Amino acid sequence: MANTLFIGKVYHRFDELASTNDYARELLAKSKPPEGTVIRAASQSAGRGQYGSRWLSTPGDNLLLSIILYPTWLSANEQFHLSEAVALAVLDVVRLQIGRRQGPPLPRATVKWPNDIYLDDRKTAGILIQNALSGHMLQSSIVGIGLNVTQREFPPEAPKATSLSLTSGEPADLDALADTLFACVEQRYLQLKSGQTAALRTEYLQNLYGLGEHRTFTRADGSRFEGAIQGVAEDGRLVIRTGAGEEFFGVKEVGFV
């Protein structure tokens, strides 16, 4: 049992679900589960990532779970703060795990905007947050997390994927890692709830993949352009400095080449 105040105290575990986020949404439609309720599956038949993409995972090798939260103090235009907090929590877990590695220098763990976790240039975790609103305020949030843990082979559709075990060379106990994840998410969530949004934003930017680096990007229409990431706006849009000045991009409006 995780050493937490509320996350993971109600814990639904399944061998297989279509999607842990979908199951959490069904729970919310029927009742109000306790905050911190976790839905975890060893396998998902219809797991999703950002942009509606599929989340591909070998059954039993990875952490696939959703956490129900009620950040009712956040307004709709502040919801990216929750994304930052959760991304930092998963980053905390990844660094704790790969920190056990012996030998060569550790890979650099960063957050690839908006909230994927990268080890050097390979993705090891993805986050999908689905918020429900009541007026201009958040009513509930389903925080879906997919963390590649012991998977060693990935399909051609995921050429940039890696896992904690592949990176560290060390075995991992999925249940113990889940407990660590619950504790890290709770810590960051309480940090957010206490109003430390500026500190979270600063730490998020310090760990942002590609910050200040000159790179090639693609627009929604497929055209390419050169620029350097300058940061993230208050509403969560990515800020890139191009030849035309600073431009702002939503999650479906820009891609990394």
Contacts in CASP RR format, 6 or more apart in sequence:
PFRMAT RR
TARGET T0000
AUTHOR 0000-0000-0000
METHOD contacts of the structure
MODEL  1
MANTLFIGKVYHRFDELASTNDYARELLAKSKPPEGTVIRAASQSAGRGQ
YGSRWLSTPGDNLLLSIILYPTWLSANEQFHLSEAVALAVLDVVRLQIGR
RQGPPLPRATVKWPNDIYLDDRKTAGILIQNALSGHMLQSSIVGIGLNVT
QREFPPEAPKATSLSLTSGEPADLDALADTLFACVEQRYLQLKSGQTAAL
RTEYLQNLYGLGEHRTFTRADGSRFEGAIQGVAEDGRLVIRTGAGEEFFG
VKEVGFV
1 179 0 8 1.000
2 8 0 8 1.000
2 178 0 8 1.000
2 179 0 8 1.000
2 180 0 8 1.000
2 182 0 8 1.000
2 183 0 8 1.000
3 179 0 8 1.000
3 183 0 8 1.000
4 182 0 8 1.000
4 183 0 8 1.000
4 186 0 8 1.000
5 186 0 8 1.000
6 34 0 8 1.000
6 35 0 8 1.000
6 36 0 8 1.000
6 186 0 8 1.000
7 36 0 8 1.000
7 38 0 8 1.000
7 67 0 8 1.000
7 182 0 8 1.000
7 183 0 8 1.000
7 185 0 8 1.000
7 186 0 8 1.000
7 189 0 8 1.000
8 36 0 8 1.000
8 37 0 8 1.000
8 38 0 8 1.000
8 67 0 8 1.000
8 182 0 8 1.000
9 34 0 8 1.000
9 36 0 8 1.000
10 33 0 8 1.000
10 34 0 8 1.000
10 36 0 8 1.000
10 37 0 8 1.000
10 38 0 8 1.000
11 37 0 8 1.000
11 38 0 8 1.000
11 40 0 8 1.000
12 23 0 8 1.000
12 37 0 8 1.000
12 38 0 8 1.000
12 39 0 8 1.000
12 40 0 8 1.000
13 40 0 8 1.000
13 41 0 8 1.000
14 23 0 8 1.000
14 39 0 8 1.000
14 40 0 8 1.000
14 41 0 8 1.000
14 42 0 8 1.000
15 41 0 8 1.000
15 42 0 8 1.000
15 43 0 8 1.000
16 41 0 8 1.000
16 42 0 8 1.000
16 43 0 8 1.000
16 44 0 8 1.000
16 45 0 8 1.000
16 59 0 8 1.000
17 23 0 8 1.000
17 39 0 8 1.000
17 41 0 8 1.000
17 43 0 8 1.000
17 44 0 8 1.000
17 45 0 8 1.000
18 44 0 8 1.000
18 45 0 8 1.000
18 46 0 8 1.000
18 47 0 8 1.000
19 44 0 8 1.000
19 45 0 8 1.000
19 46 0 8 1.000
19 47 0 8 1.000
19 48 0 8 1.000
20 39 0 8 1.000
20 40 0 8 1.000
20 41 0 8 1.000
20 44 0 8 1.000
20 47 0 8 1.000
20 64 0 8 1.000
20 65 0 8 1.000
20 66 0 8 1.000
20 144 0 8 1.000
21 47 0 8 1.000
21 48 0 8 1.000
21 66 0 8 1.000
21 128 0 8 1.000
21 130 0 8 1.000
21 142 0 8 1.000
21 144 0 8 1.000
22 46 0 8 1.000
23 39 0 8 1.000
23 41 0 8 1.000
23 66 0 8 1.000
24 33 0 8 1.000
24 37 0 8 1.000
24 39 0 8 1.000
24 66 0 8 1.000
24 68 0 8 1.000
24 142 0 8 1.000
24 144 0 8 1.000
25 130 0 8 1.000
25 142 0 8 1.000
27 33 0 8 1.000
27 37 0 8 1.000
27 39 0 8 1.000
27 68 0 8 1.000
28 68 0 8 1.000
28 132 0 8 1.000
28 140 0 8 1.000
28 142 0 8 1.000
33 68 0 8 1.000
34 68 0 8 1.000
35 68 0 8 1.000
35 69 0 8 1.000
35 70 0 8 1.000
36 67 0 8 1.000
36 68 0 8 1.000
36 69 0 8 1.000
37 67 0 8 1.000
37 68 0 8 1.000
38 65 0 8 1.000
38 66 0 8 1.000
38 67 0 8 1.000
38 68 0 8 1.000
38 182 0 8 1.000
39 65 0 8 1.000
39 66 0 8 1.000
39 68 0 8 1.000
40 63 0 8 1.000
40 64 0 8 1.000
40 65 0 8 1.000
40 66 0 8 1.000
40 178 0 8 1.000
41 64 0 8 1.000
41 65 0 8 1.000
42 59 0 8 1.000
42 60 0 8 1.000
42 64 0 8 1.000
43 57 0 8 1.000
43 59 0 8 1.000
43 60 0 8 1.000
43 64 0 8 1.000
44 55 0 8 1.000
44 57 0 8 1.000
44 64 0 8 1.000
46 54 0 8 1.000
47 54 0 8 1.000
47 55 0 8 1.000
47 57 0 8 1.000
47 64 0 8 1.000
48 54 0 8 1.000
48 55 0 8 1.000
48 128 0 8 1.000
49 55 0 8 1.000
49 126 0 8 1.000
49 128 0 8 1.000
50 114 0 8 1.000
50 115 0 8 1.000
50 116 0 8 1.000
50 126 0 8 1.000
50 128 0 8 1.000
50 251 0 8 1.000
51 251 0 8 1.000
51 252 0 8 1.000
54 157 0 8 1.000
55 64 0 8 1.000
55 126 0 8 1.000
55 128 0 8 1.000
55 146 0 8 1.000
56 154 0 8 1.000
56 155 0 8 1.000
56 157 0 8 1.000
56 158 0 8 1.000
56 161 0 8 1.000
57 64 0 8 1.000
57 146 0 8 1.000
57 148 0 8 1.000
57 151 0 8 1.000
58 151 0 8 1.000
58 153 0 8 1.000
60 150 0 8 1.000
60 174 0 8 1.000
61 148 0 8 1.000
61 149 0 8 1.000
61 150 0 8 1.000
61 151 0 8 1.000
61 152 0 8 1.000
61 163 0 8 1.000
62 146 0 8 1.000
62 147 0 8 1.000
62 148 0 8 1.000
62 149 0 8 1.000
62 150 0 8 1.000
62 151 0 8 1.000
62 163 0 8 1.000
62 174 0 8 1.000
63 145 0 8 1.000
63 146 0 8 1.000
63 147 0 8 1.000
63 149 0 8 1.000
63 174 0 8 1.000
63 177 0 8 1.000
63 178 0 8 1.000
63 181 0 8 1.000
64 145 0 8 1.000
64 146 0 8 1.000
65 144 0 8 1.000
65 145 0 8 1.000
65 146 0 8 1.000
65 178 0 8 1.000
65 181 0 8 1.000
66 142 0 8 1.000
66 143 0 8 1.000
66 144 0 8 1.000
66 145 0 8 1.000
67 142 0 8 1.000
67 143 0 8 1.000
67 144 0 8 1.000
67 145 0 8 1.000
67 182 0 8 1.000
67 185 0 8 1.000
68 140 0 8 1.000
68 141 0 8 1.000
68 142 0 8 1.000
68 143 0 8 1.000
69 82 0 8 1.000
69 140 0 8 1.000
69 141 0 8 1.000
69 142 0 8 1.000
69 143 0 8 1.000
69 189 0 8 1.000
70 138 0 8 1.000
70 139 0 8 1.000
70 140 0 8 1.000
70 141 0 8 1.000
71 82 0 8 1.000
71 138 0 8 1.000
71 141 0 8 1.000
71 189 0 8 1.000
71 192 0 8 1.000
71 193 0 8 1.000
72 134 0 8 1.000
72 137 0 8 1.000
72 138 0 8 1.000
72 139 0 8 1.000
73 137 0 8 1.000
73 193 0 8 1.000
74 81 0 8 1.000
74 82 0 8 1.000
74 137 0 8 1.000
74 138 0 8 1.000
75 136 0 8 1.000
75 137 0 8 1.000
75 138 0 8 1.000
76 131 0 8 1.000
76 133 0 8 1.000
76 135 0 8 1.000
76 136 0 8 1.000
76 137 0 8 1.000
76 138 0 8 1.000
77 136 0 8 1.000
77 234 0 8 1.000
77 235 0 8 1.000
78 197 0 8 1.000
78 234 0 8 1.000
79 129 0 8 1.000
79 131 0 8 1.000
79 138 0 8 1.000
80 114 0 8 1.000
80 232 0 8 1.000
80 234 0 8 1.000
80 235 0 8 1.000
80 236 0 8 1.000
81 192 0 8 1.000
81 197 0 8 1.000
81 200 0 8 1.000
81 201 0 8 1.000
82 129 0 8 1.000
82 131 0 8 1.000
82 138 0 8 1.000
82 141 0 8 1.000
82 143 0 8 1.000
82 192 0 8 1.000
83 114 0 8 1.000
83 115 0 8 1.000
83 127 0 8 1.000
83 129 0 8 1.000
83 236 0 8 1.000
84 115 0 8 1.000
84 200 0 8 1.000
84 201 0 8 1.000
84 204 0 8 1.000
85 188 0 8 1.000
85 189 0 8 1.000
85 191 0 8 1.000
85 192 0 8 1.000
85 200 0 8 1.000
86 115 0 8 1.000
86 127 0 8 1.000
86 129 0 8 1.000
86 143 0 8 1.000
86 145 0 8 1.000
86 185 0 8 1.000
86 188 0 8 1.000
86 189 0 8 1.000
87 111 0 8 1.000
87 114 0 8 1.000
87 115 0 8 1.000
87 117 0 8 1.000
87 127 0 8 1.000
87 204 0 8 1.000
88 111 0 8 1.000
88 188 0 8 1.000
88 200 0 8 1.000
88 203 0 8 1.000
88 204 0 8 1.000
88 207 0 8 1.000
89 181 0 8 1.000
89 184 0 8 1.000
89 185 0 8 1.000
89 187 0 8 1.000
89 188 0 8 1.000
89 189 0 8 1.000
90 115 0 8 1.000
90 117 0 8 1.000
90 125 0 8 1.000
90 126 0 8 1.000
90 127 0 8 1.000
90 145 0 8 1.000
90 147 0 8 1.000
90 181 0 8 1.000
90 184 0 8 1.000
90 185 0 8 1.000
91 109 0 8 1.000
91 110 0 8 1.000
91 111 0 8 1.000
91 117 0 8 1.000
91 207 0 8 1.000
92 184 0 8 1.000
92 187 0 8 1.000
92 188 0 8 1.000
93 147 0 8 1.000
93 177 0 8 1.000
93 180 0 8 1.000
93 181 0 8 1.000
93 184 0 8 1.000
94 109 0 8 1.000
94 117 0 8 1.000
94 119 0 8 1.000
94 124 0 8 1.000
94 125 0 8 1.000
94 147 0 8 1.000
94 164 0 8 1.000
95 109 0 8 1.000
96 180 0 8 1.000
97 164 0 8 1.000
97 168 0 8 1.000
97 170 0 8 1.000
97 172 0 8 1.000
97 177 0 8 1.000
97 180 0 8 1.000
98 106 0 8 1.000
98 107 0 8 1.000
98 109 0 8 1.000
98 119 0 8 1.000
98 164 0 8 1.000
98 167 0 8 1.000
98 168 0 8 1.000
99 106 0 8 1.000
99 168 0 8 1.000
100 168 0 8 1.000
100 170 0 8 1.000
101 167 0 8 1.000
101 168 0 8 1.000
101 169 0 8 1.000
101 170 0 8 1.000
107 119 0 8 1.000
107 120 0 8 1.000
107 167 0 8 1.000
108 119 0 8 1.000
108 120 0 8 1.000
109 117 0 8 1.000
109 118 0 8 1.000
109 119 0 8 1.000
109 207 0 8 1.000
110 117 0 8 1.000
110 118 0 8 1.000
110 207 0 8 1.000
110 208 0 8 1.000
110 209 0 8 1.000
110 210 0 8 1.000
111 117 0 8 1.000
111 118 0 8 1.000
111 204 0 8 1.000
111 207 0 8 1.000
111 208 0 8 1.000
111 209 0 8 1.000
112 118 0 8 1.000
112 123 0 8 1.000
112 209 0 8 1.000
112 256 0 8 1.000
113 208 0 8 1.000
113 209 0 8 1.000
113 229 0 8 1.000
113 232 0 8 1.000
113 238 0 8 1.000
114 236 0 8 1.000
114 238 0 8 1.000
114 251 0 8 1.000
115 126 0 8 1.000
115 127 0 8 1.000
115 129 0 8 1.000
116 123 0 8 1.000
116 125 0 8 1.000
116 126 0 8 1.000
116 127 0 8 1.000
117 123 0 8 1.000
117 124 0 8 1.000
117 125 0 8 1.000
117 126 0 8 1.000
117 127 0 8 1.000
117 147 0 8 1.000
118 124 0 8 1.000
118 209 0 8 1.000
119 162 0 8 1.000
119 167 0 8 1.000
121 160 0 8 1.000
122 160 0 8 1.000
122 161 0 8 1.000
122 162 0 8 1.000
122 167 0 8 1.000
123 148 0 8 1.000
123 158 0 8 1.000
123 160 0 8 1.000
123 161 0 8 1.000
123 162 0 8 1.000
124 147 0 8 1.000
124 148 0 8 1.000
124 161 0 8 1.000
124 162 0 8 1.000
124 163 0 8 1.000
124 164 0 8 1.000
124 167 0 8 1.000
125 145 0 8 1.000
125 146 0 8 1.000
125 147 0 8 1.000
125 148 0 8 1.000
126 145 0 8 1.000
126 146 0 8 1.000
126 147 0 8 1.000
127 143 0 8 1.000
127 144 0 8 1.000
127 145 0 8 1.000
127 146 0 8 1.000
128 144 0 8 1.000
129 141 0 8 1.000
129 142 0 8 1.000
129 143 0 8 1.000
129 144 0 8 1.000
130 141 0 8 1.000
130 142 0 8 1.000
130 144 0 8 1.000
131 138 0 8 1.000
131 139 0 8 1.000
131 140 0 8 1.000
131 141 0 8 1.000
131 142 0 8 1.000
132 138 0 8 1.000
132 139 0 8 1.000
132 140 0 8 1.000
132 141 0 8 1.000
133 139 0 8 1.000
143 185 0 8 1.000
145 181 0 8 1.000
147 164 0 8 1.000
147 177 0 8 1.000
147 181 0 8 1.000
148 161 0 8 1.000
148 162 0 8 1.000
148 163 0 8 1.000
148 164 0 8 1.000
149 163 0 8 1.000
149 164 0 8 1.000
149 165 0 8 1.000
149 172 0 8 1.000
149 174 0 8 1.000
149 177 0 8 1.000
150 163 0 8 1.000
150 164 0 8 1.000
150 165 0 8 1.000
150 171 0 8 1.000
150 172 0 8 1.000
150 174 0 8 1.000
151 163 0 8 1.000
151 165 0 8 1.000
151 166 0 8 1.000
152 163 0 8 1.000
152 165 0 8 1.000
152 166 0 8 1.000
154 161 0 8 1.000
154 162 0 8 1.000
164 172 0 8 1.000
164 177 0 8 1.000
165 171 0 8 1.000
165 172 0 8 1.000
188 200 0 8 1.000
191 199 0 8 1.000
191 200 0 8 1.000
192 200 0 8 1.000
201 232 0 8 1.000
204 232 0 8 1.000
205 211 0 8 1.000
205 231 0 8 1.000
205 232 0 8 1.000
208 229 0 8 1.000
208 231 0 8 1.000
208 232 0 8 1.000
210 229 0 8 1.000
211 229 0 8 1.000
211 230 0 8 1.000
211 231 0 8 1.000
212 228 0 8 1.000
212 229 0 8 1.000
212 230 0 8 1.000
213 228 0 8 1.000
213 229 0 8 1.000
214 226 0 8 1.000
214 227 0 8 1.000
214 228 0 8 1.000
215 226 0 8 1.000
215 227 0 8 1.000
215 228 0 8 1.000
215 229 0 8 1.000
215 256 0 8 1.000
215 257 0 8 1.000
216 224 0 8 1.000
216 225 0 8 1.000
216 226 0 8 1.000
216 227 0 8 1.000
216 257 0 8 1.000
217 224 0 8 1.000
217 225 0 8 1.000
217 226 0 8 1.000
217 227 0 8 1.000
217 240 0 8 1.000
217 254 0 8 1.000
217 255 0 8 1.000
217 256 0 8 1.000
217 257 0 8 1.000
218 224 0 8 1.000
218 225 0 8 1.000
218 254 0 8 1.000
218 255 0 8 1.000
218 256 0 8 1.000
218 257 0 8 1.000
219 225 0 8 1.000
219 253 0 8 1.000
219 254 0 8 1.000
220 252 0 8 1.000
220 253 0 8 1.000
220 254 0 8 1.000
224 257 0 8 1.000
225 242 0 8 1.000
226 242 0 8 1.000
226 243 0 8 1.000
227 240 0 8 1.000
227 241 0 8 1.000
227 242 0 8 1.000
227 243 0 8 1.000
228 240 0 8 1.000
228 241 0 8 1.000
229 238 0 8 1.000
229 239 0 8 1.000
229 240 0 8 1.000
230 239 0 8 1.000
230 240 0 8 1.000
230 241 0 8 1.000
230 246 0 8 1.000
231 238 0 8 1.000
231 239 0 8 1.000
232 238 0 8 1.000
232 239 0 8 1.000
233 239 0 8 1.000
233 248 0 8 1.000
236 250 0 8 1.000
237 248 0 8 1.000
237 249 0 8 1.000
237 250 0 8 1.000
238 248 0 8 1.000
238 249 0 8 1.000
238 250 0 8 1.000
238 254 0 8 1.000
239 246 0 8 1.000
239 247 0 8 1.000
239 248 0 8 1.000
240 246 0 8 1.000
240 247 0 8 1.000
240 249 0 8 1.000
240 254 0 8 1.000
241 247 0 8 1.000
END
